[in-house]
Amino acid sequence: MTEDNPVVLGAIVAPDSSQADELLAWAAEQCGTHGKQVRGVLMEMPPHTPDQPRPKAVLRDLHTGERYSILQDRGPLSRGCCLDTDVLSRASVVLRRALAEKPDLVIVNRFGSSEAEGDGFTEELLALIEAGIPLLLIVNTRYLEAWRHFNGGMGDEIACEQAAVAEWLGSRLSVDAC
């Protein structure tokens, strides 16, 4: 925490999540290399096979390595959101454990449509912020206004660039990332 912003809350803002996912993973690695305890979940996209109607999306627990497949396979003709909210709810245990452990940083795959609507990881994010646990996540530009409303102007918006993430890590967590 710093004097000018007691809440350490960073959002990598990106129109496309794939590069941001890589930056979030890089940030977790940098923090770990510098002796910081990091908890949370990262989004991973396992290789897509031709027999799958949609790519699979998996949340990986940074501490245990457990994986949560968060997209439902609703068939090749399905349209719209296929987020498996039951699996997402089960994955929320990772963030609740992080709240109890009070690590140096919690990484969350994203503040997305579910969170913008008050669902998803909303309760866990609020609890982490209230507890003063540093938090880093991704926000797609589509949800930026909802994110700003959610955090009440307390969060740092970080460009989707390695140098910007490195600067944030250095200024907010004293991690000298290269």
HUURVEN-V471606 format. One record per residue. PHI is phi in degrees with one decimal (* if undefined). Layout:
BEGIN
phi:PHI
phi:PHI
END
This chain:
BEGIN
phi:*
phi:-124.9
phi:-65.5
phi:-75.5
phi:-147.3
phi:-65.3
phi:-95.1
phi:-98.1
phi:-140.9
phi:-122.1
phi:-127.7
phi:-78.4
phi:-96.4
phi:-150.9
phi:-76.8
phi:-126.7
phi:-79.8
phi:-60.4
phi:-67.0
phi:-64.5
phi:-59.8
phi:-64.4
phi:-66.0
phi:-64.7
phi:-63.8
phi:-62.0
phi:-61.5
phi:-60.7
phi:-63.6
phi:-60.5
phi:-63.2
phi:-60.8
phi:-61.8
phi:-95.6
phi:77.9
phi:-84.6
phi:-83.5
phi:-119.5
phi:-130.3
phi:128.1
phi:-132.1
phi:-115.8
phi:-84.8
phi:-129.6
phi:-116.2
phi:-60.5
phi:-52.8
phi:-83.7
phi:-107.8
phi:-59.1
phi:-81.5
phi:-93.7
phi:-68.6
phi:-138.6
phi:-62.6
phi:-87.9
phi:-123.9
phi:-128.5
phi:-96.4
phi:-111.6
phi:-68.4
phi:-65.1
phi:-90.7
phi:-97.3
phi:83.9
phi:-59.5
phi:-117.0
phi:-124.5
phi:-80.8
phi:-99.0
phi:-109.8
phi:-81.8
phi:-92.3
phi:-101.5
phi:99.6
phi:-69.1
phi:-98.3
phi:-70.4
phi:-131.2
phi:87.0
phi:-68.1
phi:-121.6
phi:-61.7
phi:-89.2
phi:-66.7
phi:-66.3
phi:-68.4
phi:-59.6
phi:-62.2
phi:-65.7
phi:-68.9
phi:-63.0
phi:-60.0
phi:-60.4
phi:-74.2
phi:-68.2
phi:-64.1
phi:-61.1
phi:-59.8
phi:-71.5
phi:-81.4
phi:52.6
phi:-72.1
phi:-70.7
phi:-155.2
phi:-114.1
phi:-109.0
phi:-124.9
phi:-51.6
phi:-177.3
phi:-101.2
phi:-118.2
phi:-61.0
phi:-62.4
phi:-68.3
phi:-61.3
phi:-94.4
phi:88.9
phi:-111.7
phi:60.7
phi:-92.7
phi:-53.7
phi:-61.8
phi:-67.2
phi:-61.8
phi:-60.6
phi:-64.5
phi:-64.7
phi:-63.8
phi:-61.0
phi:-77.8
phi:76.6
phi:-86.3
phi:-55.2
phi:-137.2
phi:-132.6
phi:-149.9
phi:-109.7
phi:-129.5
phi:-69.3
phi:-55.6
phi:-61.6
phi:-109.5
phi:-62.4
phi:-64.3
phi:-64.6
phi:-62.9
phi:-61.6
phi:-64.5
phi:-60.1
phi:-93.5
phi:60.9
phi:80.5
phi:-85.1
phi:-91.5
phi:-89.1
phi:-97.7
phi:-114.0
phi:-62.7
phi:-80.1
phi:-141.8
phi:-58.5
phi:-61.3
phi:-68.6
phi:-66.4
phi:-60.6
phi:-62.3
phi:-62.6
phi:-58.6
phi:-67.4
phi:-76.1
phi:-97.1
phi:-123.8
phi:56.5
phi:-104.0
phi:-85.2
phi:-83.3
phi:-101.0
END
